[in-house]
Amino acid sequence: MSETITILYATMTGNSRDCAETAASRLKKEGHTVTAIDLANYKVGDIANEKTVLMTISTWGEGEAPDDGVNFLEHVQALADGSLPNLEFAVLALGDTSYDDFCGCGKKFDTEFERVGGKRLTERVDCDVDFQENADAWLGAVVAALANKVAA
């Protein structure tokens, strides 16, 4: 149907992994080629070759990346402005509104992907502890955006 969609995730409790796996399953049913990978197992330099990246990322502590996502965030932050002009992305940020920097990690990735030249496939969605409804809405928006992209 199109190039491979890469779903990147990092999590401390498993919620972001579950969201990534749900997204991968749905997108495969829609006919897409999908790879879901924990950032702990992702070669950070591979981001330069990606065309479509979906990120499901939790926030740990006060806005930090989960342990598995720290190196990747640092790598993206070190990239030059506009260095990934072929990237399309969508971010699902998981967090907890009881913390000051709600969904801080997802917001950082969203901002950084845009700074390096990426184009948003859909708007970032920030999820609180009860995330399923918002996560489902995000996935629906991603599916629709990909369908529109293929139809164009």
N, C-alpha and C positions, 0 to 999 in steps of 0.2 A: 504494500500500500504506500509506504513512504519510508524514510530513513528510520533507524532505530530510535526509539524514545528511551532515554535513560532516566530512571527514577533513582535519585540519591536520597539516602536517609541516614540520620544519626539519632540515637535515642538512649536514654538511660533506663526507661521503664518498659519499653517495648511498644508504646503507642504509635510512634512515628513509623516503626517497622510494619506494624499492622496496617497503617494507612497506605504505606508504599505497596504492600502485598495486595491490598484490596484494589488499589489503582492499577497495578500491573494486571491483575486478573480481568478487571473490567475492560481495560484497553486491548488486551489480547482478544477478548470476545468481540470487540469492535473491529478486529482485523489488523491491529497494529503489531509491529515487532517491538517488544519491550524487554528491557533489562533493568531489574531492580537490584541495587547494590548498596550495602552498608558502607559508609564513608571510611570505615576502618580497613576495607578491602579495595578501595578505589585509588588508583594511581593519580595523584592530584594533577599531573601534567596532562592527563587525558582530556581535561576540560577544554583544551584548545581545539580538540577534534569533534566535540559534541555539537549537534545541531539543535536538538530539543531535549531540555532537561526539566524534569519535574522534581521538586525537592519537598520532602516531608521532613520537617526538622523540629525537634523539641528544643525548649530553652531550659537550661540548667542553672540553678542558683539565681543570681541577679543579672540575667540577660546573657549568660555565657553559653557557648556551644557545648553540647554533650561531648564527653571525652573523645569519641570517635570522629567528631567533626572539627576539632580544634585545628589540626594541620591543614585541612582543606580551606577553612575560613581564612587562615593566615595566608595561604597560597593565593586565594582570590583577592584578598586585600592588597597583596603585593603586585598584582598585575597592573599593567599600564592602562590608563584611561582609553577606552575604545578598542582594546586589544581582542575582544571576542565579538566582532560585528555580526557573525553568522549564528549566534546563539539565540534561541527562543527559550523562554523559561516561564515557570509558574511555581510559586512557593505556597506551601501549606505550613503555617507556623502554629506549633502547639505550645501552650503555656498555661499560666495560672495567674488570674487577675489579682491574687493576693500578694504578688510580687510587684515592686515598683516598675521594673523593666519587662512588662508583659510582652511575651513573644519576641523578646529582644534579639535572639539569635536569628529567627526567621526574618525579622525586619532588616538585620544587617545583611543577610544573604540577598534579599530582594534589592536593597540599595546598591550593593556591590555588583550584582549581576547587571544592573542597569548602567552603572558607572563604567563597566568594562565593555559596554556596547551592546549588551543583550537587549532583546525586545520581549516585553511581557506577552505571553500567550493569553493569560488571564490575570486579573488583579490578585494580589496576595490575600489570603484569608487567614485571619488570626482566630485561633480556637482556644477557648477556656477548657477547664477540666472536663466538662461535658461537651466533647468535641464532635460526636458522631454526625449530628445534623449539619454542622458547618462543613465538616470534611466531605460529606456526601454532596453538598451543594458545590463545593470547590471541584470535586471530581466531575460532576455534571457539567460545570462550566468548561473544564478542560476538554471533556469529550466533545462538547459542542464546538469549541474553538478549533480542535483538530479536524472535525468534520468540515467546518467552513474552510479551513486551510486546504484540505484535499479537494474540495469542490471548486475552489478558485482557479 
